[in-house]
Amino acid sequence: YAGLFSTADFDAALRGGKVHFGTHLDVTSYAEGVRETHNPSGRALPAVVWDFYQNGCSLRLLFPQVFSPTVWHFLSILQEHFGSMAGANTYLTPPGTQGFAPHYDDIEAFVLQLEGKKHWRVYRPRTDAEVLPQFSSANLTQAELGEPVLETVLGAGDLLYFPRGFIHQGDCLPDAHSLHITVSSYQRNSWGDLLEKLLPAALQMALEEDVEYRQGLPMDYLGYMGVANSDVVNVRRTAFIEKVQSLIKKLVDYAPIDAAVDQKAKSFLHDCLPPVLTQSEKAQSMYGFPARWQDGGPRDVDILITKDTEVRLLRHGIVRLCNEEAGVMLYYTTENSRVYHKEEPKFLEIDPEYTDSIEFLLSSYPNHVSVDTLPCETLEDKISLATVLFEKGILTTKKPLVQM
């Protein structure tokens, strides 16, 4: 945990002049059962922020990866490991105070204590409906909680994990401040979320391919169906319900499972942070290309990829091919922002004849392959595809294209 993030990093972010209340920073307090947010408008100037802190307010820095390359790198590793978005907030709390009311979240939470100490109480979900919830709760009162299943004090370097739906609250001891980072994962990443994408697509395919789904409803069904008729014993009701159940069961045969997974992957790539590059990856990719202005004009602008140039994907998980109504799309993460969903998803429309080459690059990773081995029809197509992917930061070369 050492070096991940500190109060000095917090202060440096404020002094950078790009932190705004409500967007990057929340000022909060929780006392006598009342949770309050004290955000003014505008930039979060250090004198104002530290005055809030000195008066007992907690500070929550959102998107710390924007201000800390170390946190960015940390989260980029975790998102690849979990296969879902990894986000973070950092919390700085004065001694003897609490910044947030008890609540549960819609994410898997990993609390890493960075400085000082914090007293935590964690409670089981109150009902089956709150086990692994889709959405976070409102603020809860102490009377709603019952007894904690875990009560502990975290010191610097300690890690606390609790799943979605576990109610939690943390307060500072009188003799120490607290700085911790909460890493979140698995938000909207359940079987139900996959089915939300799968079932509408399955129904659309069934409507297109099976006339049974397009047949008209019985003319008199409104007279015996509906909540008002739910207690009535009626052969027509029985037949209607059996018909609906039959259509639902048959819907499985039309379920485009792989296409729905691709759509989940597309959403994940939109969630992703851009990859953090090593020095060698920078030197051998578009990010280290030495184009510059010199002697009155541009120099080293041309990307000279040939049939012998050896290439590979920058990272395996940075692209996803998706077949969509508009065509074949290649979604990628290399141009994403470090601010969550600041920009629209990044994609290239790919000629269907290039899909084999994309799949070849995926299957070849982490090995380099020569451009000439890409399964395109012509050498011109091979070089054109490699050049486009290199320009988007998706491909890296075995050797720098221009000696620097």
C-alpha positions as CSV (number, residue, x, y, z in Angstrom):
1,Y,0.0,0.0,0.0
2,A,3.0,2.3,0.6
3,G,3.2,4.9,-2.2
4,L,-0.3,4.2,-3.5
5,F,-1.9,7.5,-2.3
6,S,-1.3,9.9,0.6
7,T,-2.5,13.1,2.1
8,A,0.4,14.8,0.3
9,D,-1.1,13.5,-3.0
10,F,-4.5,14.8,-1.9
11,D,-3.0,18.2,-1.3
12,A,-1.1,18.1,-4.6
13,A,-4.4,17.4,-6.4
14,L,-6.0,20.4,-4.8
15,R,-3.0,22.6,-5.6
16,G,-3.2,21.5,-9.2
17,G,-6.3,23.7,-9.5
18,K,-8.4,21.1,-11.4
19,V,-10.5,19.7,-8.6
20,H,-14.1,21.0,-8.5
21,F,-16.7,20.5,-5.7
22,G,-19.3,18.0,-6.6
23,T,-17.4,16.7,-9.6
24,H,-14.2,15.6,-8.1
25,L,-14.7,16.3,-4.4
26,D,-17.4,15.9,-1.8
27,V,-17.4,17.5,1.6
28,T,-19.6,15.5,4.0
29,S,-20.5,15.1,7.7
30,Y,-22.6,12.7,9.7
31,A,-23.6,13.6,13.3
32,E,-26.5,12.7,15.5
33,G,-28.0,10.5,12.7
34,V,-27.9,13.3,10.1
35,R,-25.8,13.0,6.9
36,E,-25.0,16.3,5.2
37,T,-23.1,17.4,2.1
38,H,-21.5,20.8,2.3
39,N,-20.2,21.3,-1.3
40,P,-20.0,24.9,-2.4
41,S,-19.8,25.6,-6.2
42,G,-16.7,26.0,-8.2
43,R,-13.1,25.0,-7.8
44,A,-12.0,23.2,-4.6
45,L,-9.3,25.7,-3.5
46,P,-6.9,24.3,-0.8
47,A,-7.7,27.0,1.8
48,V,-11.5,26.3,1.6
49,V,-11.1,22.5,1.6
50,W,-8.7,22.4,4.5
51,D,-11.0,24.7,6.5
52,F,-13.9,22.3,6.0
53,Y,-11.6,19.5,7.2
54,Q,-10.4,21.4,10.2
55,N,-14.0,21.9,11.2
56,G,-14.8,18.2,11.2
57,C,-15.8,17.5,7.7
58,S,-14.8,14.4,5.7
59,L,-13.4,14.7,2.2
60,R,-14.2,12.2,-0.6
61,L,-12.0,12.5,-3.7
62,L,-13.7,11.0,-6.7
63,F,-11.7,9.5,-9.6
64,P,-8.3,9.6,-7.8
65,Q,-6.9,7.9,-10.9
66,V,-7.2,11.2,-12.7
67,F,-4.8,12.9,-10.3
68,S,-2.6,9.9,-9.5
69,P,-0.7,7.7,-12.1
70,T,-0.1,5.2,-9.3
71,V,-3.8,4.7,-8.7
72,W,-4.5,4.6,-12.4
73,H,-1.9,1.8,-12.8
74,F,-3.4,0.0,-9.8
75,L,-6.9,0.1,-11.1
76,S,-5.9,-0.9,-14.7
77,I,-4.4,-4.1,-13.3
78,L,-7.5,-4.9,-11.3
79,Q,-10.0,-4.2,-14.1
80,E,-8.1,-6.8,-16.2
81,H,-8.1,-9.3,-13.3
82,F,-11.8,-8.9,-12.5
83,G,-13.0,-8.5,-16.1
84,S,-15.2,-5.6,-15.0
85,M,-14.8,-1.9,-14.1
86,A,-12.5,-1.1,-11.2
87,G,-13.2,2.3,-9.7
88,A,-12.0,4.1,-6.6
89,N,-12.7,6.9,-4.2
90,T,-10.3,8.1,-1.5
91,Y,-11.7,9.3,1.9
92,L,-9.9,11.6,4.3
93,T,-11.6,11.9,7.7
94,P,-10.6,14.1,10.7
95,P,-10.1,12.4,14.2
96,G,-13.3,11.7,16.1
97,T,-15.7,12.2,13.2
98,Q,-17.8,10.2,10.8
99,G,-18.5,11.3,7.2
100,F,-21.2,9.0,6.0
101,A,-24.4,7.4,7.3
102,P,-24.7,3.6,7.3
103,H,-25.6,2.2,3.9
104,Y,-25.0,-0.6,1.5
105,D,-23.5,-0.4,-2.1
106,D,-24.1,-2.1,-5.4
107,I,-20.4,-2.9,-5.8
108,E,-17.9,-5.3,-4.3
109,A,-15.8,-3.1,-1.9
110,F,-12.2,-3.4,-1.0
111,V,-11.2,-0.9,1.7
112,L,-7.5,-0.3,2.0
113,Q,-6.3,1.8,4.9
114,L,-3.5,4.1,3.8
115,E,-2.9,6.4,6.8
116,G,-4.1,6.5,10.4
117,K,-6.9,4.3,11.7
118,K,-10.6,3.8,11.2
119,H,-13.3,1.9,13.2
120,W,-15.6,-0.1,11.0
121,R,-18.9,-1.9,11.6
122,V,-20.3,-4.2,9.0
123,Y,-23.8,-5.7,9.0
124,R,-25.4,-8.6,7.1
125,P,-28.1,-7.8,4.5
126,R,-31.4,-7.3,6.3
127,T,-33.5,-9.3,3.8
128,D,-33.0,-11.7,0.9
129,A,-33.9,-8.9,-1.5
130,E,-30.9,-7.0,-0.3
131,V,-28.4,-9.8,-1.0
132,L,-26.2,-8.8,-3.9
133,P,-28.4,-5.8,-4.8
134,Q,-28.4,-4.1,-8.2
135,F,-28.5,-0.6,-6.6
136,S,-27.1,1.1,-3.6
137,S,-29.3,1.9,-0.6
138,A,-30.4,5.3,0.8
139,N,-28.9,6.4,4.1
140,L,-30.0,4.1,6.9
141,T,-30.6,4.9,10.6
142,Q,-28.9,3.1,13.5
143,A,-32.2,1.6,14.5
144,E,-32.4,-0.3,11.2
145,L,-29.1,-2.1,11.5
146,G,-29.1,-4.7,14.2
147,E,-25.8,-6.1,15.5
148,P,-22.7,-6.0,13.4
149,V,-21.2,-9.2,12.1
150,L,-17.8,-7.6,12.0
151,E,-16.4,-4.7,14.1
152,T,-12.7,-3.9,13.7
153,V,-10.2,-1.0,13.6
154,L,-8.1,-0.8,10.4
155,G,-4.5,0.4,10.6
156,A,-2.3,1.5,7.7
157,G,-1.9,-1.5,5.4
158,D,-5.0,-3.3,6.5
159,L,-7.6,-4.5,3.9
160,L,-11.3,-5.0,4.5
161,Y,-13.6,-6.6,2.0
162,F,-17.4,-6.7,2.0
163,P,-19.7,-7.8,-0.8
164,R,-22.6,-5.9,-2.3
165,G,-25.5,-5.5,0.1
166,F,-23.5,-5.6,3.3
167,I,-24.3,-2.5,5.3
168,H,-21.3,-0.6,6.6
169,Q,-20.2,2.5,8.5
170,G,-16.8,3.8,9.5
171,D,-15.8,6.4,12.0
172,C,-12.5,7.8,13.2
173,L,-11.0,7.3,16.6
174,P,-10.4,10.4,18.7
175,D,-6.6,10.2,18.4
176,A,-6.0,9.6,14.7
177,H,-7.1,10.9,11.3
178,S,-7.9,8.3,8.5
179,L,-7.1,8.1,4.9
180,H,-8.4,5.1,3.0
181,I,-9.1,4.2,-0.6
182,T,-12.2,2.1,-1.5
183,V,-11.8,0.1,-4.7
184,S,-15.0,-1.0,-6.3
185,S,-15.7,-3.8,-8.8
186,Y,-18.6,-5.9,-10.2
187,Q,-21.1,-3.1,-10.6
188,R,-24.0,-4.3,-12.8
189,N,-22.0,-7.4,-13.7
190,S,-24.4,-10.2,-12.7
191,W,-26.3,-13.0,-14.6
192,G,-29.3,-10.7,-14.5
193,D,-27.5,-7.9,-16.2
194,L,-26.4,-10.3,-19.0
195,L,-30.0,-11.5,-19.4
196,E,-31.1,-7.9,-19.8
197,K,-29.1,-7.8,-23.0
198,L,-29.8,-11.4,-24.0
199,L,-33.6,-11.7,-23.7
200,P,-34.7,-8.7,-25.9
201,A,-32.3,-9.9,-28.6
202,A,-33.7,-13.5,-28.3
203,L,-37.3,-12.2,-28.6
204,Q,-36.4,-10.2,-31.6
205,M,-34.9,-13.2,-33.3
206,A,-37.9,-15.4,-32.4
207,L,-40.3,-12.8,-33.8
208,E,-38.3,-12.7,-37.1
209,E,-37.9,-16.5,-37.5
210,D,-40.9,-18.2,-35.8
211,V,-44.5,-17.4,-36.8
212,E,-45.9,-18.7,-33.5
213,Y,-44.6,-15.5,-31.8
214,R,-46.3,-13.4,-34.4
215,Q,-49.8,-15.0,-34.1
216,G,-52.5,-12.8,-32.6
217,L,-53.6,-13.0,-29.0
218,P,-57.1,-14.5,-28.3
219,M,-59.8,-11.9,-28.9
220,D,-61.4,-12.4,-25.4
221,Y,-58.2,-12.8,-23.3
222,L,-58.7,-9.5,-21.5
223,G,-61.9,-10.9,-20.0
224,Y,-60.2,-13.8,-18.2
225,M,-56.6,-12.6,-17.7
226,G,-55.2,-9.9,-15.4
227,V,-54.9,-9.5,-11.6
228,A,-58.6,-9.1,-11.2
229,N,-59.0,-12.7,-12.6
230,S,-56.0,-14.3,-10.9
231,D,-58.1,-16.3,-8.4
232,V,-60.6,-17.6,-11.1
233,V,-60.4,-21.2,-12.1
234,N,-60.8,-21.2,-15.8
235,V,-59.7,-23.6,-18.6
236,R,-59.0,-20.6,-20.8
237,R,-56.7,-19.1,-18.2
238,T,-54.9,-22.3,-17.8
239,A,-54.4,-22.6,-21.6
240,F,-53.2,-19.0,-21.9
241,I,-50.6,-19.4,-19.1
242,E,-49.4,-22.7,-20.6
243,K,-49.0,-21.0,-24.0
244,V,-47.0,-18.1,-22.5
245,Q,-44.8,-20.6,-20.6
246,S,-44.2,-22.6,-23.8
247,L,-43.1,-19.5,-25.7
248,I,-40.8,-18.5,-23.0
249,K,-39.2,-22.0,-22.9
250,K,-38.8,-22.0,-26.7
251,L,-37.1,-18.6,-26.5
252,V,-34.0,-20.3,-25.3
253,D,-33.5,-21.7,-28.8
254,Y,-33.2,-18.2,-30.2
255,A,-30.9,-16.8,-27.5
256,P,-27.8,-15.2,-29.1
257,I,-25.6,-15.9,-26.0
258,D,-22.3,-15.0,-27.6
259,A,-23.6,-11.8,-29.1
260,A,-25.0,-10.8,-25.7
261,V,-21.6,-11.5,-24.1
262,D,-20.0,-9.3,-26.7
263,Q,-22.4,-6.5,-25.8
264,K,-21.4,-6.9,-22.2
265,A,-17.8,-6.8,-23.2
266,K,-18.5,-3.6,-25.2
267,S,-19.9,-2.0,-22.1
268,F,-16.9,-3.1,-20.1
269,L,-14.5,-1.6,-22.6
270,H,-16.3,1.7,-22.3
271,D,-15.9,1.4,-18.5
272,C,-12.1,0.7,-18.8
273,L,-9.3,3.0,-18.0
274,P,-6.8,3.3,-20.8
275,P,-3.8,1.0,-20.5
276,V,-0.8,2.3,-18.6
277,L,2.2,1.8,-20.8
278,T,5.8,0.7,-20.1
279,Q,8.6,2.7,-21.6
280,S,9.2,0.0,-24.2
281,E,5.5,-0.1,-25.1
282,K,5.6,3.7,-25.6
283,A,8.7,3.5,-27.8
284,Q,7.2,0.8,-30.0
285,S,3.7,2.3,-30.4
286,M,2.0,5.4,-31.6
287,Y,2.5,7.0,-28.2
288,G,6.2,7.2,-28.7
289,F,6.2,8.1,-32.4
290,P,8.7,11.0,-32.8
291,A,6.7,13.3,-35.1
292,R,7.6,16.9,-34.4
293,W,8.0,20.3,-35.8
294,Q,11.6,21.1,-36.8
295,D,13.3,23.5,-39.2
296,G,10.1,25.1,-40.4
297,G,8.0,22.0,-41.0
298,P,6.8,18.6,-39.7
299,R,9.3,15.8,-39.4
300,D,9.0,12.0,-38.9
301,V,5.2,12.0,-39.6
302,D,4.9,9.1,-42.0
303,I,4.1,5.7,-40.5
304,L,6.1,3.4,-42.6
305,I,4.7,-0.1,-42.0
306,T,5.8,-2.7,-44.5
307,K,5.1,-6.4,-45.1
308,D,8.0,-7.3,-42.9
309,T,7.1,-5.1,-39.9
310,E,6.4,-7.3,-36.9
311,V,3.4,-6.3,-34.8
312,R,1.1,-7.4,-32.0
313,L,-1.7,-6.1,-29.9
314,L,-0.7,-3.6,-27.3
315,R,-2.7,-5.7,-24.8
316,H,-5.0,-8.6,-25.2
317,G,-8.0,-7.1,-23.5
318,I,-8.1,-3.7,-25.2
319,V,-10.3,-4.7,-28.2
320,R,-13.5,-6.5,-28.8
321,L,-15.2,-7.4,-32.1
322,C,-19.0,-7.0,-32.1
323,N,-21.4,-7.8,-34.9
324,E,-24.1,-5.1,-34.9
325,E,-26.9,-4.0,-37.2
326,A,-24.7,-1.2,-38.6
327,G,-21.8,-3.6,-39.3
328,V,-18.8,-5.1,-37.6
329,M,-17.4,-2.8,-34.9
330,L,-14.0,-3.0,-33.2
331,Y,-14.3,-1.4,-29.8
332,Y,-11.1,-0.4,-28.0
333,T,-9.8,1.2,-24.8
334,T,-6.6,3.0,-25.8
335,E,-8.3,6.4,-26.3
336,N,-10.5,6.2,-23.2
337,S,-10.4,8.9,-20.6
338,R,-9.2,8.4,-17.0
339,V,-12.5,10.0,-16.0
340,Y,-15.2,7.4,-15.9
341,H,-17.5,7.6,-19.0
342,K,-16.2,11.1,-19.9
343,E,-16.4,10.2,-23.5
344,E,-18.4,8.0,-25.8
345,P,-17.3,4.4,-26.5
346,K,-14.4,4.3,-29.0
347,F,-14.8,2.0,-32.0
348,L,-13.7,1.4,-35.6
349,E,-16.1,0.1,-38.2
350,I,-14.3,-2.9,-39.7
351,D,-14.8,-4.4,-43.2
352,P,-16.0,-7.9,-42.6
353,E,-13.1,-9.3,-44.5
354,Y,-10.7,-7.9,-41.8
355,T,-12.3,-9.9,-39.0
356,D,-10.1,-12.9,-39.5
357,S,-7.0,-10.6,-39.2
358,I,-8.3,-9.2,-35.9
359,E,-9.0,-12.7,-34.6
360,F,-5.5,-13.7,-35.8
361,L,-3.9,-10.9,-33.9
362,L,-5.9,-11.9,-30.7
363,S,-4.9,-15.5,-31.0
364,S,-1.2,-14.7,-31.7
365,Y,-0.8,-12.4,-28.6
366,P,1.7,-12.0,-27.0
367,N,3.8,-13.1,-30.0
368,H,4.7,-10.7,-32.8
369,V,3.6,-11.6,-36.3
370,S,4.7,-10.0,-39.6
371,V,2.2,-7.9,-41.4
372,D,2.5,-10.2,-44.4
373,T,1.0,-13.1,-42.4
374,L,-2.3,-11.2,-41.7
375,P,-5.1,-13.1,-43.5
376,C,-6.2,-10.3,-45.8
377,E,-6.7,-10.7,-49.5
378,T,-4.0,-8.2,-50.7
379,L,-0.7,-6.9,-49.3
380,E,-2.2,-3.4,-49.5
381,D,-5.1,-4.4,-47.3
382,K,-2.7,-5.9,-44.8
383,I,-0.6,-2.8,-44.5
384,S,-3.7,-0.5,-44.5
385,L,-5.2,-2.5,-41.6
386,A,-2.0,-2.6,-39.6
387,T,-1.5,1.2,-40.1
388,V,-5.0,2.1,-38.9
389,L,-4.6,-0.1,-35.8
390,F,-1.2,1.3,-35.1
391,E,-2.5,4.9,-35.4
392,K,-5.2,4.1,-32.8
393,G,-2.6,2.8,-30.4
394,I,-4.0,-0.8,-30.7
395,L,-0.8,-2.3,-32.2
396,T,2.7,-2.1,-31.1
397,T,5.8,-3.0,-33.2
398,K,8.7,-5.3,-32.3
399,K,11.1,-2.4,-33.1
400,P,10.4,1.3,-33.1
401,L,9.4,2.4,-36.6
402,V,11.7,5.4,-36.5
403,Q,15.0,5.3,-34.6
404,M,14.9,8.1,-32.1
